[in-house]
Amino acid sequence: MNPIAQELNSALEGTVVSQLLSEFGKRFYFPKGIVSQAGEAKQKAHKFNATVGMATIKGSPMYLESVRKQVPGLTPAQMFPYAPTPGVPELRKKWREEMDVKNPSLKGKLTSLPLVTSGLTHGISTVADMFLDPGDPIIIPDMFWGNYTLIFEGRNRASIVKFDFFNEEGRINLSALDRAITAVKGDKFAVILNFPNNPTGYSPSVKESEEIVSLLKTWADKGKKILAITDDAYFGLFYEDETLKESLFGTFADLHENILAVKVDGATKENFAWGFRLGFLTYASKGLNSGQLDALTKKTMGAIRASISNSSKMAQTLVLNSLPADTYWKEKEEGFEILKARYLKVKEVIASFGSDSPLKPLPFNSGYFMTFQYKGNSEKLRTHLLDAYGVGTISIQEKYLRIAFSSVELEDIEELYTIINKAAKEVL
Ligand SMILES: Cc1ncc(COP(=O)(O)O)c(C=O)c1O
């Protein structure tokens, strides 16, 4: 094994991390190669710096004017150079500060500095590389973002263990979660919780969130080592009063020595910047001090260096520069209000569906989506909606139909749902 990896592993010895790391995670380290030598040169090479593989002229990056003139608000240095592998330092710091504002329970708690990833997908897949060996169990609700299958099973050959998301009362099925954990063999497991959930649009109430926390704590008390991942892609889009308005990461962060909390979030949906490919990956655990968080961060930097090397400098600059803007929170609030109005309209229209409707909405209170359970075949319904009405929806497992009300204008929602209800009766 590489000596740097060995050094990082010994810093983590005896912690939950060393018990959870995959073979890949154990092997990984951030090399003292070009990137780190260039970093050193940046500090000390006062005469000539001939380290980085970029083309410069009079100390500035070379660029094509036809590209630069499209973004007049940025200097070439803010756009064209490579970003550091872990991300632009000021952005990492600012995003961490913002996390405290958004998650009051996190305030004052020790976490790693967020690592910048190329969107949340890359963050999740990096976590999977770091912690999941073939056959390792990862627990997810049976309603989940389809890409988890490709990442956890397809890439990492981990074993997805599903639990029924909802119970009879339309609440999170904690006994099913408990049963899934009970069925796990061995002394460790991963769990990924995505609230607001894709595809259902459900987030837990404060009470349900406390129950989830207490369930995981009970298992940690019994000695299970738990990788608790929160996928906070749609964070902030909570439309109802009773809903928890924070990420569970805030509580997981110092819940138990046997729990390693990982937060994956980003600008993608939260800041309406889907194509920027800007995500963040943050670690915390009651059992980790800052040196150990640093060792884990360095290992993860190796994984980032080996996959995408670093994320877009321009996207990081644009988001960083937007954070202190006077209007930043107001702009976000405006986006939220538009989506909330659509959500409320969806609720209103669905409430007017007659009892003869073959569509039953699954519980939803947040995010971009809602999902119907359909009495017939939802794939047939999807194609019928497309062919007969020119309406695009997503069918899941042939029994669910997901509607992204986030991408439909308020004034079109009534017509959209009326068509869906009509079509659902036609192909039953
Ligand atoms: C639950 C969930 N997680 C993660 C992602 C991926 O986000 P990104 O586009 O930043 O990779 C999505 C995107 O649809 C999602 O729905």
PDBQT file of the ligand as one rigid body, heavy atoms in Angstrom, charges set to zero:
ROOT
HETATM    1  C1  LIG A 501     -32.418  12.518  -5.288  1.00  0.00    +0.000 C 
HETATM    2  C2  LIG A 501     -31.404  13.062  -6.216  1.00  0.00    +0.000 A 
HETATM    3  N1  LIG A 501     -30.121  13.028  -5.853  1.00  0.00    +0.000 NA
HETATM    4  C3  LIG A 501     -29.158  13.490  -6.658  1.00  0.00    +0.000 A 
HETATM    5  C4  LIG A 501     -29.467  14.003  -7.893  1.00  0.00    +0.000 A 
HETATM    6  C5  LIG A 501     -28.344  14.421  -8.795  1.00  0.00    +0.000 C 
HETATM    7  O1  LIG A 501     -28.035  15.763  -8.795  1.00  0.00    +0.000 OA
HETATM    8  P1  LIG A 501     -26.922  16.331  -9.763  1.00  0.00    +0.000 P 
HETATM    9  O2  LIG A 501     -27.615  16.771 -11.002  1.00  0.00    +0.000 OA
HETATM   10  O3  LIG A 501     -26.303  17.458  -9.000  1.00  0.00    +0.000 OA
HETATM   11  O4  LIG A 501     -25.932  15.266 -10.044  1.00  0.00    +0.000 OA
HETATM   12  C6  LIG A 501     -30.791  14.053  -8.318  1.00  0.00    +0.000 A 
HETATM   13  C7  LIG A 501     -31.122  14.582  -9.653  1.00  0.00    +0.000 C 
HETATM   14  O5  LIG A 501     -32.142  14.403 -10.225  1.00  0.00    +0.000 OA
HETATM   15  C8  LIG A 501     -31.782  13.558  -7.456  1.00  0.00    +0.000 A 
HETATM   16  O6  LIG A 501     -33.068  13.552  -7.822  1.00  0.00    +0.000 OA
ENDROOT
TORSDOF 0
